Amino acid sequence: MTVPAKVCEASLPGGAVKGLMPERGEEFQEKNAYNFATGGHSSDAVRNWGLGQCLLAGGGVSLKVEYRFLQGGDYTRADVERDARESGSTPLTLGDAGGYLEGPGAHLFVDCPVRPGGDELLEVSVGVGGNGVDVKDRAVRSSAAGLAADAARHVARDIRSCPDAEKLPSGPPRIG
């Protein structure tokens, strides 16, 4: 199966997706993708996007990449740290961003205050499902975390313009 070099409206590298898709099976598809491509939109319009989604499928495997902007303190960094320590979760770290693996899915949270001292967070999640997906497989978990990192960097820098987004390191997050 051929995974394109760029996915999610040609906004994210396809490398981590390729690691999650089987070599054989039904053709790769991207559907219901919205609010990832910034071309043709003003920076003010893009910054107002509160959520985005991209569904990818192929070979019996499905991926859901999504982001949402969390404000109002309903879910804070303390909640992220608590959830990362829950039974069945594994902590993730990408520079100052934190999150966790839960099953085959990855969740990363980037501080994205709209005013000094604000507690707004950008949540980026990758869900993996389908035929034969082993929720404990290291390669699956690592690829899901890598895809979440790619999406977090893109959304924090190019969509939400989060302060300190440029400090998010390249590469996958640290697991554990």
Order of alpha helices (4+ residues) and beta strands (2+ residues): beta-beta-alpha-beta-alpha-beta-beta-alpha-beta-beta-beta-beta-alpha-beta
